[in-house]
Amino acid sequence: MSKINVNIASTGAMVHADELDFGQITPALLIQELIRINELSAPQPGHQYRFVGKQNEILEGSVTLKEAGFNDGDTITLVDKAIAASYYDSENDPADNDPGTGASSGEE
């Protein structure tokens, strides 16, 4: 079993998680474990936690800490990411009919 140090980028705080199997634990499971042991609070609405890998990539999916190249005693960085809006309804955009925007409804 291994230990990892977690640098929380938004605060600079360093927290720790012990007794981890790096061949089994994914970033999502590590976040759940940190919340469970009260080292991390649940993310604020509209935000999500993400881990940054050794090559400054965001760790996604089912990649394990071992697959990402982490070893016992390493430090991993946790970032708090705002979730961006992913849907834009151009048919019902209220700005299209707002004379103050200079936009038109597309009807001539």
Backbone torsions as a table, in degrees:
resi	resn	phi	psi	omega
1	MET	NA	149.6	-172.4
2	SER	-127.0	167.2	179.2
3	LYS	-119.7	145.0	173.2
4	ILE	-131.7	141.9	174.3
5	ASN	-95.8	136.6	-178.2
6	VAL	-117.7	117.3	175.2
7	ASN	-90.0	115.1	178.4
8	ILE	-86.9	104.7	-170.5
9	ALA	-58.6	-36.6	-175.1
10	SER	-69.7	-25.3	-177.4
11	THR	-118.2	-17.8	-175.2
12	GLY	81.0	-0.2	180.0
13	ALA	-69.6	149.1	175.6
14	MET	-116.4	124.0	177.0
15	VAL	-121.9	169.4	-174.0
16	HIS	-133.9	148.8	171.7
17	ALA	-130.8	128.9	-177.6
18	ASP	-111.8	169.5	173.9
19	GLU	59.0	43.5	-179.2
20	LEU	-103.7	143.2	172.2
21	ASP	-97.8	100.3	-175.1
22	PHE	-61.9	-20.6	177.6
23	GLY	-79.7	-10.2	-178.2
24	GLN	-117.8	-28.5	-172.0
25	ILE	-86.2	131.2	178.1
26	THR	-101.9	167.6	176.4
27	PRO	-54.9	-42.5	-179.7
28	ALA	-63.0	-40.7	178.4
29	LEU	-68.0	-35.9	177.7
30	LEU	-65.3	-41.2	176.9
31	ILE	-61.2	-45.9	178.3
32	GLN	-59.4	-41.8	-179.7
33	GLU	-66.1	-42.3	179.0
34	LEU	-63.6	-37.4	176.3
35	ILE	-68.3	-42.3	-178.9
36	ARG	-60.9	-40.1	-178.2
37	ILE	-90.8	12.2	175.5
38	ASN	62.3	30.4	173.0
39	GLU	-92.2	-11.0	-176.0
40	LEU	-148.4	137.9	175.2
41	SER	-86.3	160.6	176.4
42	ALA	-61.8	147.5	-179.7
43	PRO	-63.2	150.2	177.0
44	GLN	-67.5	154.3	176.8
45	PRO	-54.9	136.6	-179.7
46	GLY	82.7	7.9	179.3
47	HIS	-129.3	160.3	173.9
48	GLN	-145.5	152.1	177.4
49	TYR	-90.0	143.3	176.0
50	ARG	-138.6	146.1	174.7
51	PHE	-100.1	144.5	177.6
52	VAL	-102.1	129.1	-179.1
53	GLY	-79.6	-179.0	-176.4
54	LYS	-66.5	-22.2	178.7
55	GLN	-102.3	21.8	-178.9
56	ASN	63.6	25.8	176.2
57	GLU	-97.0	152.0	174.5
58	ILE	-77.7	127.2	179.8
59	LEU	-80.1	125.8	-175.0
60	GLU	-125.6	163.9	169.1
61	GLY	62.2	-140.7	-172.1
62	SER	-97.4	15.9	178.0
63	VAL	-63.7	133.8	178.2
64	THR	-89.2	164.6	177.5
65	LEU	-60.6	-37.2	177.9
66	LYS	-63.3	-46.4	179.4
67	GLU	-62.6	-30.7	179.6
68	ALA	-81.2	-2.1	175.1
69	GLY	91.6	14.0	-179.7
70	PHE	-87.3	145.0	-180.0
71	ASN	-125.6	166.4	179.1
72	ASP	-51.0	127.5	177.2
73	GLY	87.8	-5.1	178.5
74	ASP	-67.2	165.7	175.4
75	THR	-113.6	134.1	177.5
76	ILE	-120.0	145.8	-178.0
77	THR	-100.8	133.1	177.7
78	LEU	-107.6	127.8	176.9
79	VAL	-115.5	150.7	178.1
80	ASP	-103.0	113.0	-174.1
81	LYS	-110.1	130.1	173.4
82	ALA	-71.4	139.1	178.1
83	ILE	-87.3	119.4	-178.4
84	ALA	-80.2	152.6	173.9
85	ALA	-63.5	135.7	-176.2
86	SER	-115.8	4.4	-177.7
87	TYR	-132.4	127.9	177.3
88	TYR	-124.4	120.4	-178.9
89	ASP	-98.2	91.5	-176.8
90	SER	-66.9	-24.2	-179.9
91	GLU	-70.1	-27.2	-175.1
92	ASN	-122.1	30.7	179.5
93	ASP	-75.0	116.4	-178.4
94	PRO	-63.9	-22.8	179.9
95	ALA	-67.4	-22.5	-179.8
96	ASP	-63.0	-26.2	-177.7
97	ASN	-110.4	13.8	-178.2
98	ASP	-96.9	112.6	-177.9
99	PRO	-62.7	-19.7	-179.8
100	GLY	-76.4	-11.1	-178.0
101	THR	-96.8	-14.7	-175.5
102	GLY	80.7	1.1	-179.9
103	ALA	-85.9	153.2	176.5
104	SER	-116.8	165.3	-179.4
105	SER	-80.0	-1.1	-178.5
106	GLY	87.6	-5.8	179.7
107	GLU	-98.7	128.8	-178.2
108	GLU	-101.9	NA	NA
